[in-house]
Amino acid sequence: MLTVYGDNRSGNCLKVKWMLDVVGRDYHWVETDVLTGATRTPEFLARNPAGQVPALVFEGGRVLAQSNAILVHLAEGTHWIPADPFTRARMFEWLFWEQYSHEPYIAVARFQRLLAGKGPDEIEPRLMQRGYAALDRMEVELAERNWLAGDAASLADVALVAYTRVAGEGGFDLTSYPALRAWIARVEAALGIG
């Protein structure tokens, strides 16, 4: 059985949990509170030297970290990874973009507001500007298509919905993003969450 070290407040951890559930894998979830230093203990660092969750531990003891790498591993051979090479490459394009141009702003603003207890005036304006730029890009894409990569839900949608669906907790107003809101509902339905 797989073991997952994760924090249920983290979109990066939840997207791994959703994929495990949707592909029907058995796993044991170990709730790992990042705020208490649980990822900085010698025991955890021996497992994952990056000191981050999620961390997926296989029966033989091998460990895989980084949420999008875990998603790709779990989804191998499923419809969540497009068969067409160009569409698959587009999926990867979105996975890389998510970790570089979306998560560092949307997730960080959410963390600061929701978990660190900062007020709106304490959030660095750059976080909000770049977060809204990411949401703008997604809105433009999703005004033209139902899914980010191809004609069906893929890992691109799973990776990006994790923090987009809770962007409001970081102070991002999704009212003027109708295509994005409709996409969130589609992805949640495809994953059986909501």
N, CA, C and O of each residue as an XYZ file, in Angstrom:
776
protein
N       0.838     -1.189      0.000
C       0.000      0.000      0.000
C       0.879      1.246      0.000
O       1.938      1.275      0.628
N       0.434      2.254     -0.698
C       1.130      3.529     -0.741
C       0.880      4.317      0.543
O      -0.182      4.200      1.154
N       1.848      5.106      0.938
C       1.687      6.016      2.071
C       1.924      7.426      1.557
O       2.895      7.690      0.848
N       1.025      8.325      1.926
C       1.160      9.714      1.516
C       1.280     10.577      2.751
O       0.431     10.541      3.642
N       2.344     11.353      2.789
C       2.502     12.377      3.821
C       1.989     13.672      3.216
O       2.529     14.154      2.220
N       0.951     14.234      3.812
C       0.351     15.428      3.240
C      -0.396     16.238      4.269
O      -0.738     15.746      5.344
N      -0.642     17.475      3.930
C      -1.388     18.405      4.769
C      -2.681     18.729      4.028
O      -2.639     19.284      2.930
N      -3.820     18.394      4.608
C      -5.119     18.574      3.941
C      -5.459     20.025      3.621
O      -6.410     20.287      2.884
N      -4.701     20.964      4.163
C      -4.933     22.374      3.842
C      -4.216     22.779      2.553
O      -4.451     23.864      2.021
N      -3.358     21.919      2.065
C      -2.525     22.223      0.900
C      -3.167     21.724     -0.391
O      -3.516     20.549     -0.508
N      -3.316     22.621     -1.350
C      -3.808     22.210     -2.659
C      -2.874     21.222     -3.329
O      -3.329     20.314     -4.023
N      -1.569     21.386     -3.130
C      -0.610     20.450     -3.715
C      -0.803     19.042     -3.164
O      -0.629     18.062     -3.889
N      -1.156     18.940     -1.904
C      -1.410     17.631     -1.311
C      -2.775     17.090     -1.733
O      -2.916     15.905     -2.036
N      -3.770     17.966     -1.750
C      -5.110     17.502     -2.110
C      -5.181     16.976     -3.534
O      -5.895     16.008     -3.793
N      -4.456     17.594     -4.468
C      -4.536     17.099     -5.846
C      -3.978     15.683     -5.944
O      -4.446     14.896     -6.767
N      -2.992     15.345     -5.126
C      -2.482     13.973     -5.086
C      -3.550     13.038     -4.509
O      -3.773     11.945     -5.030
N      -4.196     13.469     -3.448
C      -5.270     12.662     -2.840
C      -6.395     12.436     -3.845
O      -6.900     11.320     -3.968
N      -6.790     13.485     -4.561
C      -7.863     13.342     -5.550
C      -7.487     12.337     -6.629
O      -8.318     11.527     -7.039
N      -6.237     12.381     -7.092
C      -5.818     11.467     -8.146
C      -5.769     10.036     -7.620
O      -6.183      9.111     -8.318
N      -5.280      9.842     -6.421
C      -5.295      8.506     -5.821
C      -6.722      7.961     -5.770
O      -6.963      6.800     -6.098
N      -7.651      8.799     -5.361
C      -9.045      8.371     -5.262
C      -9.645      8.083     -6.634
O     -10.334      7.078     -6.807
N      -9.390      8.953     -7.612
C     -10.042      8.807     -8.913
C      -9.482      7.617     -9.700
O     -10.194      7.027    -10.512
N      -8.218      7.261     -9.468
C      -7.671      6.081    -10.151
C      -7.822      4.817     -9.307
O      -7.444      3.730     -9.743
N      -8.371      4.956     -8.105
C      -8.708      3.795     -7.288
C      -7.530      3.114     -6.615
O      -7.540      1.895     -6.445
N      -6.520      3.875     -6.229
C      -5.363      3.284     -5.546
C      -5.606      3.264     -4.040
O      -6.164      4.206     -3.478
N      -5.183      2.187     -3.401
C      -5.219      2.105     -1.945
C      -4.040      2.884     -1.382
O      -2.927      2.809     -1.903
N      -4.288      3.624     -0.327
C      -3.207      4.394      0.280
C      -3.540      4.693      1.731
O      -4.694      4.652      2.160
N      -2.497      4.990      2.453
C      -2.612      5.421      3.845
C      -2.158      6.882      3.882
O      -1.042      7.200      3.473
N      -3.020      7.757      4.369
C      -2.721      9.187      4.450
C      -2.178      9.500      5.829
O      -2.816      9.184      6.833
N      -1.006     10.121      5.891
C      -0.429     10.563      7.154
C      -0.502     12.085      7.167
O       0.261     12.761      6.477
N      -1.427     12.611      7.957
C      -1.591     14.062      8.044
C      -0.319     14.657      8.642
O       0.116     14.258      9.722
N       0.270     15.613      7.929
C       1.568     16.170      8.278
C       1.434     17.683      8.321
O       1.406     18.342      7.282
N       1.355     18.218      9.503
C       1.106     19.649      9.698
C       2.376     20.448      9.431
O       3.329     20.399     10.207
N       2.374     21.176      8.332
C       3.577     21.940      7.966
C       3.813     23.115      8.915
O       4.938     23.604      9.015
N       2.786     23.568      9.601
C       2.938     24.714     10.490
C       3.623     24.375     11.806
O       4.133     25.263     12.490
N       3.638     23.099     12.161
C       4.257     22.699     13.430
C       5.682     22.201     13.255
O       6.311     21.773     14.223
N       6.194     22.251     12.039
C       7.555     21.785     11.792
C       7.654     20.295     11.530
O       8.753     19.741     11.553
N       6.546     19.642     11.284
C       6.556     18.193     11.064
C       7.385     17.783      9.848
O       7.859     16.649      9.777
N       7.563     18.691      8.897
C       8.362     18.361      7.710
C       9.838     18.702      7.896
O      10.638     18.544      6.974
N      10.189     19.164      9.074
C      11.580     19.542      9.356
C      12.248     18.607     10.361
O      13.391     18.838     10.758
N      11.556     17.573     10.766
C      12.145     16.630     11.710
C      13.197     15.771     11.001
O      13.110     15.580      9.788
N      14.171     15.257     11.722
C      15.160     14.375     11.097
C      14.510     13.179     10.401
O      14.947     12.770      9.325
N      13.471     12.624     11.015
C      12.784     11.471     10.424
C      12.164     11.834      9.075
O      12.304     11.091      8.104
N      11.479     12.977      9.016
C      10.855     13.367      7.753
C      11.905     13.731      6.714
O      11.777     13.349      5.551
N      12.942     14.465      7.112
C      13.989     14.872      6.171
C      14.764     13.673      5.629
O      15.292     13.733      4.518
N      14.838     12.595      6.391
C      15.464     11.369      5.882
C      14.613     10.771      4.764
O      15.130     10.148      3.836
N      13.324     10.969      4.867
C      12.388     10.477      3.852
C      12.364     11.402      2.632
O      12.416     10.945      1.490
N      12.284     12.711      2.896
C      12.241     13.699      1.823
C      13.134     14.877      2.221
O      12.708     15.752      2.974
N      14.359     14.900      1.722
C      15.309     15.956      2.108
C      14.844     17.369      1.768
O      15.349     18.337      2.337
N      13.888     17.501      0.848
C      13.356     18.836      0.539
C      12.483     19.365      1.665
O      12.210     20.564      1.721
N      12.044     18.495      2.559
C      11.232     18.936      3.689
C       9.883     19.471      3.280
O       9.387     20.435      3.864
N       9.279     18.847      2.272
C       7.990     19.318      1.755
C       6.992     18.169      1.655
O       7.360     17.000      1.543
N       5.748     18.537      1.699
C       4.670     17.608      1.376
C       4.014     18.108      0.089
O       4.025     19.306     -0.193
N       3.449     17.196     -0.681
C       3.269     15.774     -0.433
C       4.546     14.977     -0.677
O       5.436     15.386     -1.421
N       4.596     13.831     -0.022
C       5.633     12.831     -0.268
C       4.915     11.486     -0.349
O       4.178     11.107      0.561
N       5.139     10.781     -1.438
C       4.509      9.482     -1.685
C       5.551      8.406     -1.442
O       6.607      8.400     -2.074
N       5.251      7.492     -0.521
C       6.174      6.421     -0.173
C       5.598      5.111     -0.701
O       4.461      4.748     -0.400
N       6.407      4.413     -1.492
C       6.010      3.131     -2.063
C       6.314      2.003     -1.083
O       7.074      2.187     -0.132
N       5.720      0.836     -1.319
C       5.899     -0.298     -0.405
C       7.359     -0.633     -0.165
O       7.730     -0.990      0.953
N       8.193     -0.527     -1.184
C       9.614     -0.849     -1.031
C      10.423      0.242     -0.368
O      11.622      0.072     -0.147
N       9.787      1.370     -0.041
C      10.465      2.463      0.644
C      10.902      3.611     -0.256
O      11.348      4.646      0.238
N      10.778      3.440     -1.579
C      11.134      4.561     -2.452
C      10.162      5.713     -2.217
O       8.993      5.501     -1.894
N      10.666      6.940     -2.385
C       9.863      8.133     -2.127
C       9.830      8.989     -3.383
O      10.848      9.185     -4.046
N       8.649      9.492     -3.696
C       8.480     10.430     -4.795
C       7.861     11.697     -4.222
O       6.848     11.644     -3.525
N       8.481     12.841     -4.524
C       7.987     14.132     -4.043
C       7.598     14.988     -5.235
O       7.726     14.569     -6.385
N       7.127     16.176     -4.948
C       6.640     17.155     -5.922
C       5.290     16.692     -6.486
O       5.201     15.675     -7.174
N       4.273     17.445     -6.186
C       2.895     17.039     -6.483
C       2.659     16.697     -7.943
O       1.991     15.706     -8.236
N       3.186     17.485     -8.861
C       2.908     17.211    -10.267
C       3.643     15.970    -10.756
O       3.129     15.260    -11.620
N       4.835     15.690    -10.227
C       5.526     14.443    -10.555
C       4.716     13.253    -10.042
O       4.598     12.236    -10.725
N       4.165     13.384     -8.848
C       3.335     12.315     -8.287
C       2.093     12.115     -9.145
O       1.710     10.980     -9.429
N       1.455     13.220     -9.564
C       0.273     13.107    -10.426
C       0.596     12.321    -11.693
O      -0.154     11.425    -12.080
N       1.707     12.655    -12.335
C       2.078     11.968    -13.574
C       2.280     10.477    -13.314
O       1.815      9.643    -14.091
N       2.959     10.144    -12.242
C       3.178      8.732    -11.920
C       1.841      8.004    -11.711
O       1.624      6.920    -12.252
N       0.971      8.601    -10.936
C      -0.305      7.947    -10.620
C      -1.214      7.806    -11.838
O      -1.989      6.855    -11.933
N      -1.116      8.748    -12.760
C      -2.031      8.766    -13.912
C      -1.497      8.015    -15.130
O      -2.183      7.947    -16.150
N      -0.281      7.443    -15.048
C       0.266      6.700    -16.194
C      -0.750      5.667    -16.666
O      -1.297      4.904    -15.871
N      -0.990      5.658    -17.974
C      -1.892      4.668    -18.565
C      -3.368      4.992    -18.428
O      -4.214      4.168    -18.776
N      -3.698      6.192    -17.921
C      -5.104      6.576    -17.783
C      -5.418      7.718    -18.744
O      -4.524      8.296    -19.363
N      -6.695      8.027    -18.854
C      -7.129      9.123    -19.722
C      -6.714     10.497    -19.199
O      -6.875     11.493    -19.904
N      -6.187     10.567    -17.989
C      -5.763     11.850    -17.423
C      -4.493     12.380    -18.088
O      -4.166     13.560    -17.961
N      -3.781     11.505    -18.796
C      -2.618     11.913    -19.587
C      -2.989     11.695    -21.050
O      -3.188     10.553    -21.465
N      -3.087     12.759    -21.837
C      -3.518     12.613    -23.230
C      -2.588     11.709    -24.039
O      -1.371     11.723    -23.859
N      -3.190     10.924    -24.933
C      -2.420     10.024    -25.794
C      -1.703     10.782    -26.905
O      -0.587     10.421    -27.281
N      -2.327     11.820    -27.427
C      -1.734     12.602    -28.508
C      -0.488     13.323    -27.992
O      -0.557     14.015    -26.977
N       0.659     13.171    -28.682
C       1.904     13.770    -28.181
C       1.838     15.283    -27.988
O       2.349     15.795    -26.992
N       1.217     16.013    -28.924
C       1.160     17.464    -28.764
C       0.266     17.851    -27.585
O       0.611     18.735    -26.802
N      -0.874     17.190    -27.465
C      -1.788     17.490    -26.357
C      -1.142     17.136    -25.026
O      -1.310     17.852    -24.039
N      -0.396     16.023    -24.999
C       0.328     15.647    -23.782
C       1.369     16.717    -23.445
O       1.532     17.085    -22.281
N       2.073     17.215    -24.465
C       3.055     18.282    -24.227
C       2.370     19.540    -23.702
O       2.918     20.220    -22.835
N       1.188     19.858    -24.210
C       0.428     21.013    -23.694
C       0.065     20.789    -22.231
O       0.109     21.721    -21.428
N      -0.294     19.558    -21.885
C      -0.588     19.254    -20.486
C       0.635     19.556    -19.622
O       0.519     20.187    -18.571
N       1.814     19.099    -20.073
C       3.037     19.377    -19.316
C       3.333     20.872    -19.267
O       3.803     21.380    -18.249
N       3.064     21.571    -20.351
C       3.257     23.018    -20.358
C       2.465     23.663    -19.223
O       2.984     24.507    -18.493
N       1.209     23.259    -19.085
C       0.376     23.799    -18.011
C       0.882     23.355    -16.636
O       0.838     24.146    -15.693
N       1.364     22.106    -16.494
C       1.885     21.641    -15.208
C       3.086     22.482    -14.771
O       3.195     22.862    -13.605
N       3.987     22.770    -15.718
C       5.150     23.587    -15.382
C       4.726     25.022    -15.075
O       5.229     25.633    -14.133
N       3.808     25.551    -15.864
C       3.325     26.918    -15.662
C       2.664     27.046    -14.294
O       2.828     28.057    -13.611
N       1.918     26.022    -13.899
C       1.219     26.053    -12.605
C       2.199     26.268    -11.461
O       1.932     27.066    -10.563
N       3.320     25.574    -11.480
C       4.275     25.674    -10.383
C       5.136     26.933    -10.455
O       5.738     27.329     -9.457
N       5.197     27.558    -11.616
C       6.049     28.735    -11.776
C       5.265     30.044    -11.785
O       5.748     31.050    -11.266
N       4.072     30.049    -12.362
C       3.347     31.304    -12.591
C       1.981     31.382    -11.910
O       1.319     32.416    -11.996
N       1.555     30.345    -11.254
C       0.239     30.320    -10.611
C       0.387     30.061     -9.109
O       0.048     30.921     -8.296
N       0.881     28.904     -8.748
C       0.974     28.492     -7.352
C       1.779     29.464     -6.491
O       1.377     29.725     -5.357
N       2.912     30.020     -6.980
C       3.675     30.937     -6.122
C       2.919     32.208     -5.730
O       3.329     32.909     -4.805
N       1.854     32.501     -6.403
C       1.097     33.722     -6.115
C      -0.259     33.396     -5.476
O      -0.573     33.899     -4.397
N      -1.050     32.565     -6.131
C      -2.372     32.226     -5.605
C      -2.234     31.478     -4.272
O      -2.882     31.831     -3.287
N      -1.391     30.448     -4.251
C      -1.253     29.645     -3.034
C      -0.572     30.415     -1.914
O      -0.949     30.279     -0.750
N       0.415     31.213     -2.250
C       1.131     31.957     -1.210
C       0.228     33.026     -0.584
O       0.228     33.203      0.634
N      -0.536     33.731     -1.413
C      -1.484     34.710     -0.857
C      -2.506     34.016      0.034
O      -2.856     34.525      1.099
N      -2.982     32.854     -0.404
C      -3.946     32.084      0.409
C      -3.309     31.673      1.738
O      -3.921     31.825      2.795
N      -2.087     31.157      1.682
C      -1.400     30.753      2.909
C      -1.275     31.931      3.869
O      -1.560     31.806      5.060
N      -0.847     33.074      3.341
C      -0.644     34.229      4.205
C      -1.948     34.705      4.829
O      -1.970     35.096      5.996
N      -3.029     34.675      4.064
C      -4.322     35.140      4.599
C      -4.941     34.099      5.526
O      -5.320     34.405      6.657
N      -5.040     32.857      5.030
C      -5.791     31.822      5.734
C      -5.021     31.218      6.907
O      -5.581     31.030      7.987
N      -3.758     30.918      6.699
C      -3.014     30.185      7.723
C      -2.091     31.069      8.558
O      -1.886     30.806      9.743
N      -1.537     32.106      7.953
C      -0.657     33.001      8.715
C      -1.430     34.159      9.342
O      -0.878     34.909     10.147
N      -2.712     34.308      8.977
C      -3.568     35.315      9.596
C      -3.287     36.753      9.207
O      -3.634     37.672      9.949
N      -2.667     36.963      8.061
C      -2.392     38.340      7.623
C      -3.649     38.983      7.040
O      -4.486     38.314      6.434
N      -3.758     40.273      7.235
C      -4.862     41.027      6.659
C      -4.567     41.389      5.214
O      -3.428     41.273      4.762
N      -5.595     41.828      4.482
C      -5.413     42.183      3.067
C      -4.311     43.214      2.836
O      -3.600     43.148      1.833
N      -4.168     44.161      3.754
C      -3.165     45.205      3.588
C      -1.746     44.723      3.885
O      -0.778     45.434      3.618
N      -1.627     43.524      4.433
C      -0.308     42.962      4.743
C       0.228     42.063      3.629
O       1.366     41.600      3.700
N      -0.581     41.817      2.610
C      -0.168     40.956      1.509
C       0.594     41.794      0.496
O       0.141     42.865      0.093
N       1.746     41.299      0.092
C       2.562     42.010     -0.890
C       1.750     42.231     -2.162
O       1.218     41.267     -2.714
N       1.638     43.464     -2.644
C       0.847     43.744     -3.846
C       1.268     42.917     -5.053
O       0.429     42.558     -5.880
N       2.544     42.615     -5.162
C       3.032     41.812     -6.285
C       2.371     40.429     -6.327
O       2.077     39.913     -7.405
N       2.139     39.834     -5.154
C       1.458     38.537     -5.112
C       0.079     38.635     -5.746
O      -0.318     37.776     -6.533
N      -0.634     39.673     -5.401
C      -1.987     39.840     -5.924
C      -1.953     40.142     -7.429
O      -2.747     39.592     -8.192
N      -1.044     41.005     -7.845
C      -0.946     41.350     -9.272
C      -0.621     40.119    -10.106
O      -1.257     39.873    -11.130
N       0.362     39.352     -9.670
C       0.760     38.160    -10.434
C      -0.311     37.076    -10.348
O      -0.518     36.337    -11.310
N      -0.987     36.971     -9.217
C      -2.082     36.013     -9.102
C      -3.209     36.342    -10.065
O      -3.734     35.463    -10.748
N      -3.573     37.612    -10.113
C      -4.620     38.021    -11.055
C      -4.166     37.839    -12.504
O      -4.985     37.513    -13.363
N      -2.891     38.041    -12.790
C      -2.385     37.801    -14.150
C      -2.545     36.329    -14.529
O      -2.896     36.013    -15.666
N      -2.288     35.431    -13.578
C      -2.476     33.994    -13.832
C      -3.953     33.678    -14.081
O      -4.290     32.943    -15.009
N      -4.820     34.234    -13.254
C      -6.254     34.011    -13.434
C      -6.732     34.579    -14.766
O      -7.570     33.973    -15.434
N      -6.204     35.736    -15.157
C      -6.561     36.337    -16.449
C      -6.187     35.397    -17.595
O      -6.972     35.186    -18.520
N      -4.985     34.840    -17.521
C      -4.547     33.933    -18.589
C      -5.468     32.721    -18.677
O      -5.849     32.307    -19.772
N      -5.820     32.161    -17.548
C      -6.704     30.998    -17.545
C      -8.081     31.356    -18.088
O      -8.671     30.584    -18.844
N      -8.592     32.513    -17.712
C      -9.914     32.941    -18.199
C      -9.925     33.032    -19.720
O     -10.873     32.577    -20.360
N      -8.888     33.613    -20.300
C      -8.801     33.730    -21.764
C      -8.796     32.337    -22.406
O      -9.521     32.096    -23.371
N      -7.989     31.433    -21.877
C      -7.926     30.071    -22.417
C      -9.269     29.367    -22.296
O      -9.737     28.740    -23.247
N      -9.883     29.472    -21.134
C     -11.100     28.710    -20.864
C     -12.342     29.337    -21.484
O     -13.393     28.697    -21.532
N     -12.243     30.559    -21.953
C     -13.348     31.154    -22.713
C     -13.462     30.493    -24.078
O     -14.513     30.560    -24.716
N     -12.383     29.854    -24.532
C     -12.327     29.218    -25.851
C     -12.494     27.709    -25.805
O     -12.798     27.098    -26.830
N     -12.305     27.093    -24.651
C     -12.336     25.622    -24.564
C     -12.780     25.195    -23.169
O     -12.734     25.986    -22.227
N     -13.205     23.956    -23.045
C     -13.666     23.446    -21.756
C     -12.544     22.986    -20.840
O     -12.680     23.006    -19.617
N     -11.419     22.564    -21.449
C     -10.310     21.995    -20.683
C      -9.024     22.678    -21.113
O      -8.949     23.232    -22.210
N      -8.021     22.643    -20.264
C      -6.788     23.360    -20.549
C      -5.948     22.705    -21.647
O      -5.273     23.401    -22.406
N      -5.983     21.392    -21.736
C      -5.157     20.684    -22.731
C      -5.998     19.623    -23.414
O      -6.197     18.539    -22.864
N      -6.483     19.915    -24.583
C      -7.248     18.924    -25.333
C      -8.733     19.004    -25.097
O      -9.257     19.994    -24.586
N      -9.404     17.921    -25.487
C     -10.869     17.868    -25.455
C     -11.426     17.168    -24.224
O     -12.631     16.926    -24.144
N     -10.577     16.843    -23.275
C     -11.030     16.152    -22.065
C     -10.193     16.630    -20.884
O      -9.133     17.233    -21.053
N     -10.689     16.351    -19.704
C      -9.945     16.701    -18.490
C      -8.607     15.964    -18.491
O      -8.523     14.802    -18.888
N      -7.562     16.664    -18.038
C      -6.232     16.065    -17.942
C      -5.593     16.510    -16.628
O      -6.194     17.233    -15.833
N      -4.372     16.062    -16.430
C      -3.654     16.479    -15.227
C      -3.463     17.989    -15.156
O      -3.312     18.543    -14.067
N      -3.469     18.657    -16.304
C      -3.376     20.121    -16.294
C      -4.531     20.716    -15.491
O      -4.341     21.639    -14.699
N      -5.711     20.181    -15.705
C      -6.887     20.679    -14.988
C      -6.818     20.339    -13.505
O      -7.161     21.166    -12.660
N      -6.376     19.125    -13.186
C      -6.264     18.718    -11.784
C      -5.281     19.622    -11.049
O      -5.578     20.122     -9.964
N      -4.106     19.827    -11.647
C      -3.063     20.624    -11.000
C      -3.529     22.052    -10.761
O      -3.277     22.624     -9.700
N      -4.207     22.624    -11.742
C      -4.561     24.041    -11.631
C      -5.835     24.297    -10.837
O      -6.016     25.391    -10.303
N      -6.712     23.315    -10.752
C      -7.939     23.558     -9.988
C      -7.669     23.577     -8.484
O      -8.426     24.187     -7.729
N      -6.601     22.917     -8.046
C      -6.355     22.764     -6.612
C      -6.343     24.099     -5.871
O      -6.998     24.241     -4.838
N      -5.609     25.067     -6.388
C      -5.576     26.372     -5.721
C      -6.533     27.380     -6.343
O      -6.940     28.332     -5.678
N      -6.900     27.186     -7.605
C      -7.828     28.131     -8.226
C      -9.179     28.094     -7.531
O      -9.801     29.136     -7.325
N      -9.636     26.907     -7.171
C     -10.972     26.764     -6.559
C     -11.055     27.445     -5.192
O     -12.151     27.761     -4.729
N      -9.913     27.674     -4.540
C      -9.896     28.321     -3.226
C      -9.173     29.673     -3.283
O      -8.738     30.196     -2.257
N      -9.051     30.224     -4.480
C      -8.352     31.508     -4.637
C      -8.992     32.610     -3.797
O      -8.301     33.519     -3.337
N     -10.293     32.538     -3.597
C     -10.986     33.525     -2.771
C     -10.435     33.594     -1.360
O     -10.460     34.654     -0.734
N      -9.932     32.463     -0.850
C      -9.348     32.456      0.497
C      -8.052     33.266      0.551
O      -7.578     33.619      1.631
N      -7.490     33.554     -0.611
C      -6.298     34.388     -0.673
C      -6.607     35.825     -1.025
O      -5.703     36.646     -1.180
N      -7.905     36.130     -1.155
C      -8.310     37.495     -1.467
C      -8.572     37.746     -2.943
O      -8.793     38.890     -3.341
N      -8.553     36.699     -3.765
C      -8.814     36.858     -5.198
C     -10.307     36.727     -5.456
O     -10.927     35.733     -5.078
N     -10.876     37.731     -6.098
C     -12.304     37.753     -6.400
C     -12.524     37.140     -7.784
O     -12.058     37.684     -8.786
N     -13.233     36.011     -7.842
C     -13.468     35.311     -9.108
C     -14.769     35.731     -9.785
O     -15.168     35.127    -10.781
N     -15.427     36.743     -9.267
C     -16.704     37.173     -9.822
C     -16.628     37.487    -11.309
O     -17.541     37.140    -12.058
N     -15.563     38.131    -11.743
C     -15.453     38.538    -13.154
C     -14.757     37.483    -14.013
O     -14.219     37.801    -15.073
N     -14.767     36.236    -13.562
C     -14.141     35.129    -14.282
C     -15.161     34.014    -14.542
O     -15.041     32.934    -13.962
N     -16.154     34.249    -15.394
C     -17.198     33.239    -15.592
C     -16.686     31.938    -16.208
O     -17.126     30.859    -15.809
N     -15.773     32.016    -17.165
C     -15.256     30.783    -17.782
C     -14.463     29.975    -16.764
O     -14.542     28.747    -16.741
N     -13.715     30.652    -15.941
C     -12.922     29.993    -14.902
C     -13.826     29.308    -13.880
O     -13.566     28.174    -13.478
N     -14.873     29.988    -13.467
C     -15.794     29.406    -12.492
C     -16.499     28.175    -13.075
O     -16.674     27.178    -12.375
N     -16.901     28.234    -14.340
C     -17.546     27.082    -14.988
C     -16.564     25.917    -15.095
O     -16.937     24.761    -14.897
N     -15.313     26.227    -15.408
C     -14.270     25.192    -15.496
C     -14.047     24.539    -14.134
O     -13.922     23.317    -14.055
N     -13.995     25.318    -13.075
C     -13.825     24.748    -11.735
C     -14.913     23.714    -11.475
O     -14.625     22.623    -10.984
N     -16.151     24.044    -11.797
C     -17.265     23.109    -11.589
C     -17.079     21.844    -12.427
O     -17.353     20.742    -11.952
N     -16.614     21.995    -13.673
C     -16.394     20.820    -14.532
C     -15.304     19.912    -13.973
O     -15.449     18.690    -13.951
N     -14.219     20.520    -13.523
C     -13.107     19.712    -12.992
C     -13.520     19.031    -11.695
O     -13.214     17.858    -11.486
N     -14.207     19.753    -10.829
C     -14.683     19.134     -9.584
C     -15.600     17.959     -9.885
O     -15.522     16.925     -9.221
N     -16.465     18.107    -10.878
C     -17.359     16.998    -11.248
C     -16.559     15.833    -11.798
O     -16.849     14.682    -11.470
N     -15.562     16.100    -12.623
C     -14.733     15.028    -13.188
C     -13.973     14.270    -12.109
O     -13.743     13.068    -12.238
N     -13.580     14.971    -11.041
C     -12.857     14.347     -9.939
C     -13.774     13.792     -8.850
O     -13.329     13.050     -7.975
N     -15.048     14.154     -8.909
C     -15.978     13.710     -7.873
C     -15.764     14.418     -6.558
O     -15.968     13.838     -5.492
N     -15.348     15.691     -6.630
C     -15.148     16.480     -5.408
C     -16.077     17.681     -5.464
O     -16.785     17.860     -6.455
N     -16.090     18.481     -4.457
C     -16.907     19.689     -4.529
C     -17.307     20.156     -3.234
O     -18.001     21.167     -3.129
